[in-house]
């Protein structure tokens, strides 16, 4: 039986995030004050037969371990 999982992938702390910078600069121009430290990532949703393989999938394909961190969501312990 397949398990639904989500993987949240974000730039590591200290890595330049041009998309985050663009959003951070655009929000005040649209009237939204008090926004800082914006980081833009991505969410990958998938169904897997063996959730123990999720971490390996992230390290080998879904995330770039040099510049990105990942968090596996929605998988029961």
N, C-alpha and C positions, 0 to 999 in steps of 0.2 A: 504494500500500500504506500503510495507516494505521500510525502509530507510537504506541505507548503512552507516555504522559507523566504525570507527577505534578507538581502545583504546591503547594508548601508556603507558606501564607500566615500571617503572624504580625503582631501589633501592633508598630509601630515602637518603638524604644527611647525612653523618656520619655513614651509614651502610656499612660494609665491602662488597666489590664487587670483589670476586676472579676472575671472568671472565674478568672484566675490568682491573684488575691488570695484568693478563696474557696477554691480548691484548696490554696493555701499554708497557710491557716489551718485547714483541715479535716484535713490529713495528720497533724500532731502530735496532734490529738485522737483519731486512730485508731491512735496508737502509732508513727508514723513520724517520727523525729527527724532534724534536720540538713537540712531542706529549705528552700531560699530561692530567690528570684528566679524564681518560676514564671510562665511565659507560656503561655497557651492559644491555639492557632491552629487552622487547619483544613487538611485535605489534599484537594485536588481531583484526581481521576483522570480522564483522558480519552484518547481516541484521536483523532489528527489526521492528515490527509493531508499537510499542510504544516507541519512543526514550526517553521519560521521565523516563523510567525504567533503562536506562543505568547506571546511577550512583549507583543505588541499586545493579545491577548485579556486578558492579566492587567491591563494598564494601563487598558483600556476597560471591563471587566466583572468579572473574577474577584476583583480586589483593589481596595481603595480607596487610591489612591496618597497621599492626605493623611495617613492614619493607619496604613497597613499596608505591610509589606515582603513581597516574594514571592521564591521561589527555584524555578526549574524543575529538576525531577529526572527521571532516567530517559530522557533524550534523548541519543543518541549525538552526539558532536561532529563 
